[in-house]
Every structure is written in C-alpha cells, then in structure tokens.
C-alpha cells in the first residue's frame, strides 16, 4: 500500500535473534511474486532491508525468515496495517522496526530508526487485498461502503473529489489515471446527478456509471477503471511512486537492489522509465522523453519484467496483472531528480478537453 500524509510512529525492538515468526490466522493477504522478490533481492544473504509497503507483513515476514541475521525497516501509512503488525514486531526479537509513514518518507524513517544504507528495498505498489476486502474503506464496489479510498484516513476523500471537482478535472482523472476512454461521459453524468444528491457510497457511484456506460457480456464492470483512477488521485499514488524511486536511489548501498511490484501500466511505465534513465538507457515517449543519465546509478541484470506463473495464478488470481522489475545500485553518486519521471504522474491543466479524446460528447 502506498502512503500519504501520515505521521511517523511505530515500534522498535532490542538485539537481533532468530525466532519463529507468527503467521496470520486469517491470512488476509497473499504476497504476490514472493519467491521472485526474495530472489531478486538476494534475501538469503544477510543484510538490512526496507519494505516500503508492509500491508499484512508478507514480504517483511519472508525477509526476516530468509536469513536469521536479516533486519527490516517496514513502512505503511495505513494505521490499521501498523496496528496489525505489532505481533510480528514483538516476535522478531528486535530485527523489525515498523513505522507509520508513506514510502516516499523512507529517508526520514531510516534516519529516525538509526539506520544507514540498505542492501535491498521492496515496493509493492497500489491497494492491498485487505483494503479491497474491507467495505468501510471504500476502495471497492463489490460491497457497499462509504466513498472514501484514503489509505491514511486523512485528507481529501473520493467523495470530496466526486462531489466538488470540476467536470474537467473529473474527466482528466478518469482518463489519465484510469485509462477510461469514456471519461467525459462519466464526468458529465456525475456533475448532473450530484446536483440532485451528493455521492456518498461506492455502490451509488458504481450504479450510476453502469447506467451510463454500456458493456458486453464478459467485460469488466464499467466502474472498474474509474474506481482505480479515483483511488490513485486520492492517495497521489503515482507521485508517491516517483518520489520513492528517487529516495531508494539515495538509500541503497552499492550493490543494493531495488525490487518493485506494480499492477497496472501507469505504475509499470514509471518504474520502467526510471530504471531505463538511471541505467543509461534513456526511455519515455515523444510526449514525456526521459533522458539517460550521464552516470548510471543503477544497472539491470537479467530479463524484466517477471510475471506470475501458472501455479501462483491458481492460488492467487490477483497476481495476474503483477509485474516485477529489479535494478542494482552502482557506486555512482546520486543524480538529481528526473523531471520527466514526475511528468508521468501529473494531470494536464484544466484548459478544456483538447488534451484527450475522453469519449463521445
């Protein structure tokens, strides 16, 4: 789970020792590409690792189990995840530090924990299964709940955006963050309907979108892309990712590894282009060119991305869209932040519809 707007906090432990770490009785979250992530990070070798998206603790627990000398700093901006992880902190014998913060705040969290550079960093981008399955969080329309979607529980909610954003901003959010080609149709219908009654629940919004967007049998629910887009906008997920990638560059020691699991093309494009630029390969498009760094701060070994195999897909259908990319930190000095990477995270300005097609009028 990505993070936004939370304060630091958490629990520390004492000296390192190997213990049998508890498993969740409910097992609410299955870590995606777990074996591949551990292999990419070379987690069997003793080291200090950072899990930027703790969630239910799947990656963290596996990192601690991979070697009795491993230590982990784990982050999450969701206070429910932090509360749920205290048992693992207590059982870790001081090898786990858990902090409540967005993962773009990893440098401040590492400094507060008294840690220096890391041997490996893992980021699992997007919403977790726990959040999707909790109707009161408002991330999914499978079960009716408040139209919220805030990972930290703070700041502007999805309902705030839907009920108060301009028609142009709504269309841009749906088009750029959800890749919804009928974004203008949906935005116009929202603005019309909210004049009568504000949108308060996930089902209310999903039903409205289903009313104005025609689908064929076998298509995904017509609200799927719009809900993804709102979640990304509410939590600034793409901006968080871009800031975290640059922060990881500053926190990894030479030879340290950065592994990123993404779940849709918007996230994967940012990761791919960051690694391309930082490894001297360039990247981007004619609209957002990314210049290759004159000094490579990362190198790429092997063929990426890695995706889930048949066995994992049978166990965990949510892994079907997951992509893992990994790069290795060189000993080159940290470079300045890449503006073109941040350009991939932003909406166009609100000057009308000319920047995208956005569906029929």
NUROLUM-718304 format. One line per field, with one value per residue (C-alpha): x, y, z. Coordinates in pm, 1 decimal. Last residue first. Example, Ala and Ser with C-alpha at 12.3 -4.5 7.8 and 13.67 -1.06 7.14 Angstrom:
X: 1367.0;1230.0
Y: -106.0;-450.0
Z: 714.0;780.0
END
This chain:
X: -1996.5;-1841.5;-1536.4;-1234.1;-1050.0;-757.9;-564.0;-832.6;-1091.3;-1070.8;-799.1;-771.9;-401.8;-284.9;-274.5;60.8;243.3;428.4;568.1;735.6;951.5;1029.2;1157.3;1429.2;1560.4;1926.1;2179.6;2319.1;2689.0;2791.1;2867.0;2603.5;2260.3;2106.5;1773.8;1457.9;1122.4;824.4;493.0;155.2;-154.7;-243.7;-140.8;-497.8;-585.3;-392.4;-355.6;-422.1;-220.4;67.4;76.9;50.3;345.8;334.9;520.7;884.7;955.1;1240.7;1520.3;1850.1;2078.6;1994.8;2242.9;2161.7;2325.4;2445.5;2635.3;2531.5;2174.9;1955.2;1696.5;1330.4;1105.0;746.9;540.4;785.1;795.4;999.5;1334.3;1702.8;1927.5;2189.2;2088.2;1915.3;1705.9;1594.6;1527.9;1310.7;1139.1;1045.6;927.9;710.4;568.2;495.1;285.1;69.4;54.7;-109.5;-17.8;335.3;595.8;922.0;1256.7;1553.2;1882.9;2193.3;2526.5;2648.2;2436.6;2072.6;1922.9;1971.1;1839.3;1553.4;1454.8;1438.4;1211.9;1001.2;934.2;815.5;596.5;438.5;358.6;192.3;-9.9;-134.6;-367.3;-698.7;-593.2;-483.5;-800.1;-1015.0;-848.5;-887.9;-1257.2;-1298.4;-1129.9;-1356.1;-1685.3;-1786.7;-1756.7;-1514.5;-1648.1;-1763.8;-2108.9;-2099.2;-2097.9;-2292.7;-2173.8;-2438.3;-2622.5;-2313.3;-2150.9;-2450.3;-2451.5;-2081.2;-2129.7;-2419.5;-2248.4;-1937.9;-2137.5;-2185.8;-2247.0;-2427.9;-2796.2;-2981.0;-2692.8;-2473.2;-2650.1;-2551.3;-2187.5;-2156.1;-2313.5;-2072.7;-1772.3;-1884.2;-1936.5;-1610.7;-1414.4;-1539.9;-1188.0;-1106.1;-729.6;-789.3;-531.6;-519.9;-878.2;-1067.9;-866.8;-886.1;-1263.0;-1301.6;-1080.6;-1282.4;-1617.8;-1493.2;-1419.7;-1673.8;-1888.1;-1660.4;-1344.9;-1487.1;-1645.4;-1307.2;-1167.2;-943.8;-707.7;-659.8;-765.9;-412.9;-514.9;-797.6;-1046.4;-1360.5;-1691.1;-1861.4;-1945.1;-2132.9;-1959.8;-1811.1;-1774.7;-1416.1;-1189.9;-1449.6;-1256.7;-1578.7;-1616.0;-1296.0;-1193.0;-1015.3;-814.5;-701.1;-619.9;-377.9;-400.5;-116.5;254.1;451.6;788.6;1097.6;1431.7;1759.8;2104.7;2020.4;2219.4;2216.0;1977.9;1922.2;1545.7;1474.9;1718.9;1552.4;1206.5;1324.8;1471.8;1164.9;923.7;823.3;700.4;419.0;454.5;364.0;685.1;767.7;1115.9;1190.8;1501.1;1436.1;1340.8;1103.8;813.7;722.8;739.1;531.3;265.8;270.3;189.3;-188.7;-162.5;65.9;-166.1;-465.7;-272.4;-233.0;77.4;293.2;664.3;890.2;1254.1;1392.8;1690.3;1837.7;2074.9;1845.2;1825.8;1523.0;1277.7;1312.8;1268.7;967.6;799.0;859.8;724.0;400.4;354.8;-19.3;41.7;412.8;457.8;803.3;978.3;1334.4;1618.0;1936.6;2151.3;2245.1;2231.5;1917.3;1743.9;1915.1;1682.1;1573.8;1547.0;1326.2;1107.4;1074.8;975.2;709.9;562.1;248.0;219.9;-109.8;-315.2;-585.4;-413.5;-682.3;-460.1;-168.1;159.3;387.2;765.5;982.0;1275.0;1628.9;1799.4;1884.7;1912.3;1618.1;1296.6;1135.5;773.0;583.4;542.9;580.5;291.2;68.5;2.9;29.6;132.5;134.8;0.0
Y: 1413.6;1075.5;958.8;1117.2;1225.6;1379.1;1702.1;1920.5;1867.8;2200.1;2411.0;2231.3;2157.6;1811.1;1552.3;1460.9;1133.3;1097.3;1448.9;1327.3;1091.1;1368.7;1588.2;1337.5;1400.6;1496.0;1214.0;1015.2;936.1;625.0;312.5;112.4;20.7;-294.1;-296.6;-502.7;-517.6;-727.1;-720.0;-807.8;-826.9;-1190.4;-1180.8;-1109.7;-1466.7;-1602.1;-1976.9;-2063.4;-1762.8;-1876.5;-2216.5;-2071.4;-1838.1;-1475.9;-1211.4;-1103.6;-774.5;-793.9;-1001.3;-1032.8;-769.0;-400.7;-145.2;152.1;490.1;524.1;847.6;1062.8;975.1;880.4;1144.9;1065.0;1197.4;1276.1;1342.9;1182.5;884.5;773.1;599.3;660.9;356.6;488.6;273.2;563.9;651.7;295.9;226.1;537.7;453.5;104.1;215.3;495.0;271.0;-5.4;228.3;351.0;3.5;-166.7;-387.1;-297.0;-491.8;-303.0;-453.6;-225.3;-399.6;-288.6;-343.5;-1.6;95.3;187.0;490.3;766.3;557.7;449.5;813.8;863.5;561.3;671.7;1017.5;866.8;612.7;872.2;1089.1;790.5;705.8;1055.2;888.0;1041.3;1057.1;693.2;578.7;790.7;640.9;283.8;349.6;495.4;196.1;-55.9;132.8;-41.0;-385.9;-589.0;-716.5;-1079.2;-991.5;-654.0;-312.5;13.8;304.8;547.0;319.6;124.2;454.9;544.4;201.0;228.8;572.9;466.3;137.3;310.5;534.8;907.6;1075.6;1404.7;1437.6;1634.2;1845.9;1539.6;1370.8;1621.8;1654.5;1276.8;1228.2;1476.6;1309.1;964.2;1074.8;1267.0;967.7;736.6;627.3;526.8;497.7;502.6;759.6;969.6;932.8;906.7;1185.4;1408.1;1363.1;1451.6;1758.1;1881.5;1827.0;2031.6;1863.5;1900.6;1588.5;1329.7;1473.4;1501.2;1155.9;1009.0;1154.0;1458.8;1437.2;1170.5;807.3;701.4;484.9;716.9;535.8;707.4;652.1;492.7;124.6;-118.9;-446.5;-532.1;-157.4;-148.0;102.8;237.3;162.9;51.6;-235.0;-402.7;-656.8;-406.0;-274.7;-619.6;-717.1;-426.4;-111.8;1.5;-62.1;-338.1;-174.0;-370.5;-226.1;-413.8;-391.5;-66.9;243.5;392.2;305.5;498.1;436.6;810.0;825.7;532.3;686.9;1022.2;851.1;629.8;922.3;837.6;516.1;694.9;678.6;463.7;288.3;-73.8;-177.0;-547.1;-736.8;-660.3;-1012.0;-1052.0;-1178.5;-836.1;-671.1;-951.7;-901.1;-526.5;-569.5;-537.3;-195.2;-73.7;-213.9;-43.7;284.7;280.1;480.6;171.9;121.2;-172.4;-146.9;-498.0;-681.6;-1003.0;-1206.7;-1511.0;-1528.3;-1574.3;-1574.2;-1199.8;-1127.4;-1361.0;-1185.9;-847.2;-957.5;-1087.4;-824.3;-767.5;-434.4;-353.3;-137.5;19.1;-297.6;-191.1;-439.5;-471.7;-767.1;-1130.6;-1318.7;-1523.2;-1202.0;-1197.5;-903.5;-1052.6;-1399.6;-1273.1;-1085.1;-1391.1;-1611.1;-1360.2;-1289.0;-1151.3;-1166.7;-1332.9;-1104.7;-1174.4;-1480.0;-1509.0;-1670.3;-1452.7;-1639.2;-1599.0;-1571.1;-1845.7;-1658.0;-1563.3;-1300.6;-935.6;-708.5;-498.3;-384.6;-80.2;13.2;261.1;627.2;874.3;1089.6;1013.1;1230.0;977.4;615.2;335.3;0.0
Z: -2636.7;-2702.8;-2511.5;-2346.4;-2660.5;-2476.0;-2440.2;-2602.5;-2329.1;-2154.3;-2002.3;-1667.8;-1658.5;-1755.2;-1476.5;-1328.4;-1265.0;-1596.8;-1555.5;-1235.6;-1440.2;-1687.4;-1405.4;-1312.7;-960.9;-944.8;-950.5;-658.3;-695.8;-889.1;-681.5;-869.4;-736.6;-881.2;-1065.6;-1029.4;-1205.8;-1100.5;-1285.6;-1136.5;-1360.4;-1293.6;-928.1;-814.1;-919.3;-617.8;-581.7;-947.3;-1061.9;-843.4;-1008.9;-1358.6;-1317.3;-1205.3;-1405.1;-1426.5;-1601.8;-1677.4;-1829.3;-1647.4;-1499.3;-1491.6;-1365.4;-1147.3;-1078.5;-1436.8;-1494.1;-1790.7;-1702.3;-1997.3;-2077.6;-2029.1;-2303.1;-2199.3;-2514.2;-2759.7;-2527.5;-2229.8;-2228.4;-2176.2;-2149.8;-1909.6;-1613.8;-1436.7;-1740.9;-1809.3;-1440.6;-1415.5;-1744.0;-1634.3;-1291.2;-1434.3;-1707.2;-1454.8;-1243.1;-1532.3;-1688.3;-1394.0;-1100.6;-995.9;-798.4;-743.9;-644.7;-565.2;-501.4;-316.2;-493.8;-388.8;-85.4;-135.6;41.3;-220.4;-509.4;-285.9;-237.6;-614.6;-654.2;-356.5;-501.4;-830.8;-652.0;-423.2;-725.2;-889.2;-579.1;-502.7;-249.4;-360.3;-726.2;-744.3;-569.4;-802.1;-1109.3;-989.9;-920.3;-1268.6;-1429.2;-1256.4;-1296.2;-1620.3;-1455.8;-1665.3;-1995.0;-2027.8;-2159.0;-2331.7;-2168.2;-2195.8;-1984.4;-1849.0;-1604.6;-1501.4;-1405.4;-1186.4;-1026.1;-941.1;-785.0;-561.1;-485.0;-354.0;-121.9;-58.2;-393.2;-339.0;-432.2;-702.9;-832.7;-787.5;-1077.9;-1345.6;-1236.0;-1216.5;-1559.8;-1719.4;-1560.3;-1678.5;-2038.8;-2036.4;-1914.3;-2185.8;-2283.2;-1925.6;-1890.9;-1514.6;-1405.0;-1722.1;-1845.1;-1516.7;-1352.3;-1660.1;-1680.2;-1312.7;-1352.8;-1649.0;-1478.1;-1186.2;-856.3;-571.6;-532.4;-692.9;-537.4;-185.8;-215.6;-309.4;11.0;59.5;355.2;620.1;662.0;567.7;274.2;176.5;-51.3;93.1;-86.2;214.7;172.5;-48.0;-116.7;-456.3;-515.0;-395.3;-223.4;21.1;340.4;513.4;265.1;381.2;115.5;-105.7;188.4;296.2;-63.5;-77.5;-287.4;-510.1;-539.9;-371.0;-301.2;-198.9;-87.9;-54.9;98.8;276.1;370.1;719.8;1000.2;1322.6;1318.3;1284.3;992.1;819.7;865.7;729.3;423.7;374.1;353.2;-5.2;149.7;333.0;708.0;1006.7;1107.5;1188.2;1303.9;1272.5;1391.5;1756.3;1856.9;1565.5;1774.7;1916.4;1574.0;1424.3;1690.2;1627.2;1258.4;1282.8;1443.8;1163.9;898.3;1060.8;1068.9;687.7;602.5;584.5;640.3;726.8;838.1;823.0;972.1;835.1;1051.9;1080.0;698.2;469.8;761.5;821.0;450.3;435.4;730.0;570.6;233.9;385.3;654.9;619.8;446.5;487.0;175.5;183.7;294.5;368.5;407.9;611.4;516.0;549.5;217.9;166.5;63.6;-273.8;-352.9;-687.3;-532.1;-248.5;-497.6;-723.0;-431.4;-322.3;-665.3;-495.5;-117.0;-19.3;206.0;463.0;614.4;888.0;1149.0;1044.5;1072.4;1372.1;1335.1;1476.5;1621.5;1522.3;1734.4;1688.0;1991.5;2109.3;1944.8;1787.2;1749.3;1538.4;1469.3;1189.3;1083.2;789.2;484.7;207.3;166.1;-92.0;0.0
END
